[in-house]
């Protein structure tokens, strides 16, 4: 399966301009039919702690239309409004433009005041894309490995991370993305942003990591499109050869609710 990471530079609180730039990157990526396309966290607004400036109610329509027009799966990060407030989400749209999966960021970044601006999620989400089982996460979730482990136990073989990860902690980004792949024996793809905004500078470094820790592809520090092929058999072969997940003592972990999508017949 082809996975395409859009290492973008959101226009600060300018949603229409950011959408146009994302569409341009998808044009640059060429034929996306059947591919999984991943955008960064809050890909339309930047890491904004004033959600009323990061939401206009049009993000899902934009992403669904792009997925449908290009015949791809689009995992898009944006700010959404809920009856109890705003949420930092990633939503998976299928090639028909329909919503397949929605994940709300569980771990909100307190140093920036994110818990005061957004509602935290309480569950993990899983969906099948072709032959791979996907579970997405967002930025600060990277520092909390128990959540990723629970997703792997539920059958996730591809773990994604949409992020606004600052350049000052770039070494942590790379080390932790690789660690999440090794410990969960899963593909991990991390899509980070680049550029600057009022409170941070971002260094990109988006990457895709194999279940044994091999870095398959890695971006630099500028706006670019990163494309990589993921072979589902590589996950299963490695888990069978080195059965660390089988040896896991499940009683040592806590509990989290899981939301699994209902796959359409054409994607089973």
C-alpha positions in Angstrom: 0.0 0.0 0.0 1.2 3.5 -0.9 1.4 6.0 2.0 1.8 9.7 1.2 2.8 12.2 3.9 2.0 15.9 3.2 4.7 17.7 5.1 3.0 21.1 4.9 3.2 24.6 6.2 -0.2 25.7 7.4 -1.0 29.4 6.9 -1.5 30.8 10.4 -5.3 30.8 11.1 -6.0 31.1 7.3 -8.0 28.0 6.6 -8.8 28.6 2.9 -5.2 29.3 2.1 -4.0 26.2 3.9 -6.5 24.1 2.1 -5.4 25.4 -1.2 -1.8 24.6 -0.3 -2.7 21.1 0.7 -4.6 20.5 -2.5 -1.5 21.7 -4.4 0.7 19.2 -2.6 -1.8 16.4 -3.5 -1.5 17.5 -7.1 2.2 17.3 -6.9 1.9 13.7 -5.5 0.4 12.5 -8.8 -2.0 9.6 -9.0 -3.2 8.9 -5.5 -5.8 6.2 -6.3 -5.9 3.7 -3.4 -3.2 5.5 -1.4 -3.4 6.7 2.2 -2.6 10.4 2.4 -1.8 11.9 5.8 -1.7 15.5 6.8 -0.2 17.1 10.0 -2.1 18.1 13.1 -4.3 21.1 12.7 -3.2 21.2 9.1 -5.5 24.1 8.2 -4.8 26.6 11.0 -1.5 25.8 12.7 -1.3 24.9 16.4 -3.9 27.4 17.4 -5.1 27.8 21.0 -8.0 30.0 20.0 -10.3 27.4 18.4 -12.8 29.9 17.1 -10.1 31.1 14.8 -9.3 27.5 13.6 -12.8 26.3 12.8 -15.2 27.3 10.1 -17.2 24.1 9.7 -15.8 23.3 6.2 -12.9 21.0 7.0 -14.7 17.7 6.6 -16.3 18.8 3.4 -12.9 19.8 2.0 -11.3 16.5 3.0 -14.2 14.4 1.8 -14.2 16.1 -1.6 -10.4 15.7 -2.0 -10.6 12.0 -1.1 -13.4 11.4 -3.5 -11.9 13.4 -6.4 -8.6 11.6 -6.0 -9.9 8.2 -5.2 -7.7 8.0 -2.0 -8.0 7.5 1.7 -7.3 10.9 3.3 -6.4 11.1 7.1 -6.8 14.8 7.8 -6.0 16.8 10.9 -8.2 19.7 11.8 -10.2 21.5 14.5 -13.8 20.3 14.9 -16.6 21.6 16.9 -18.5 19.3 19.3 -21.6 19.9 21.4 -19.3 20.3 24.5 -16.7 22.4 22.8 -13.9 22.1 20.3 -11.7 19.1 19.5 -8.4 18.4 17.9 -9.1 15.5 15.6 -7.9 13.4 12.7 -10.6 12.0 10.4 -10.2 9.3 7.8 -12.1 9.8 4.6 -12.5 6.9 2.1 -12.3 7.1 -1.7 -16.1 7.6 -1.8 -15.7 10.8 0.3 -17.3 9.2 3.4 -16.0 9.4 6.9 -14.5 6.0 7.9 -12.8 6.9 11.3 -12.5 9.8 13.7 -9.9 10.1 16.5 -9.8 12.9 19.1 -6.4 13.7 20.6 -6.2 11.9 24.0 -3.2 13.8 25.5 -3.5 17.5 25.3 -0.3 19.6 25.5 -0.6 21.4 28.8 2.5 23.7 28.4 0.6 25.5 25.6 -2.7 25.5 27.4 -4.3 23.0 25.0 -6.5 21.5 27.8 -8.2 24.9 28.3 -9.0 25.2 24.6 -10.0 21.7 23.6 -11.9 18.6 24.8 -9.7 15.5 25.2 -10.6 12.2 23.6 -11.2 9.1 25.7 -10.8 6.3 23.1 -8.7 4.9 20.3 -10.0 4.3 16.8 -9.3 1.5 14.3 -10.2 0.9 10.6 -9.0 -1.3 7.8 -7.4 0.1 4.7 -6.9 -2.6 2.2 -4.9 -5.3 4.0 -3.7 -3.1 6.9 -5.4 -2.2 10.2 -4.9 1.4 11.0 -5.0 3.4 14.3 -4.1 7.1 14.3 -2.7 9.4 17.0 -1.9 13.1 17.3 1.4 14.8 18.3 1.8 14.8 22.1 0.2 11.2 22.2 3.7 10.1 21.0 5.0 10.5 24.5 2.5 8.1 26.0 3.4 4.6 24.8 0.6 2.8 26.7 -2.0 4.1 24.2 -0.1 2.8 21.2 0.4 -0.6 22.9 -3.4 -0.9 23.4 -4.0 -0.1 19.8 -1.5 -2.9 18.8 -3.2 -5.4 21.0 -6.5 -4.5 19.3 -4.9 -5.4 16.0 -3.4 -2.2 14.6 -0.6 -2.9 12.1 -0.2 0.7 10.9 0.1 3.5 13.5 0.0 7.1 12.2 0.9 10.3 13.9 -0.2 13.8 12.7 1.8 16.4 14.5 2.9 20.0 15.1 6.1 19.0 16.7 8.5 21.9 17.4 12.1 21.9 16.1 13.6 22.4 19.5 12.6 18.8 20.4 13.3 17.3 16.9 15.6 14.6 18.3 12.8 13.4 20.6 10.4 13.2 17.6 12.7 10.9 15.6 13.7 8.7 18.5 10.1 8.2 19.8 8.6 7.5 16.4 11.1 4.7 15.8 10.6 3.4 19.3 6.8 3.2 18.8 7.4 1.1 15.7 9.9 -1.3 17.4 7.9 -1.9 20.5 4.6 -2.5 18.8 6.1 -4.3 15.8 4.0 -2.1 13.5 4.5 0.4 10.7 4.6 3.9 12.1 4.3 7.0 9.9 4.7 10.4 11.4 3.6 13.5 9.5 5.0 16.7 10.9 4.7 20.3 9.7 7.3 22.9 8.8 7.6 26.6 9.1 7.0 29.1 11.8 4.0 30.6 13.7 3.9 33.1 16.7 5.0 30.6 19.3 7.1 28.0 17.6 9.2 26.9 14.7 8.8 23.4 13.2 11.4 21.2 11.7 9.5 18.6 9.7 11.3 15.3 9.6 8.3 13.3 8.7 9.2 9.6 8.4 8.0 6.1 7.9 9.3 3.3 10.0 9.1 -0.5 9.5 8.0 -2.9 12.3 11.7 -3.8 13.0 12.7 -0.2 13.3 14.1 0.4 9.8 13.5 3.9 8.6 11.9 3.5 5.1 11.7 7.1 4.2 12.4 10.5 5.8 11.8 14.1 4.9 13.9 17.1 5.5 13.0 20.4 7.1 11.1 22.0 4.2 7.6 21.6 2.7 7.5 18.4 0.7 5.6 15.2 -0.2 7.0 12.0 1.2 5.8 8.7 -0.4 6.5 5.2 0.7 5.3 1.6 0.0 4.1 -0.4 3.0 4.0 -4.2 2.6 1.4 -5.8 5.0 3.3 -9.1 4.9 6.3 -7.4 6.5 4.3 -6.8 9.7 3.0 -10.4 10.0 6.3 -12.0 9.1 8.2 -10.0 11.7 5.6 -10.6 14.4 5.7 -14.4 13.7 9.5 -14.5 13.6 10.0 -12.4 16.8 6.7 -12.8 18.9 7.2 -10.1 21.4 3.5 -9.0 21.3 2.5 -12.6 22.0 4.6 -12.6 25.1 3.0 -9.4 26.4 1.4 -9.7 29.9 -1.9 -8.0 29.2 -2.8 -7.7 32.9 0.0 -5.1 33.2 -1.9 -2.7 31.0 -5.0 -0.6 31.7 -8.1 -0.3 29.7 -9.3 2.1 27.0 -12.4 2.1 24.9 -12.0 1.2 21.2 -14.0 2.5 18.3 -13.8 0.3 15.2 -15.2 1.4 11.8 -17.6 -0.8 9.8 -15.7 -1.5 6.6 -17.5 -1.3 3.3 -17.4 -4.5 1.3 -15.0 -3.0 -1.2 -12.4 -2.5 1.4 -12.4 -5.7 3.3 
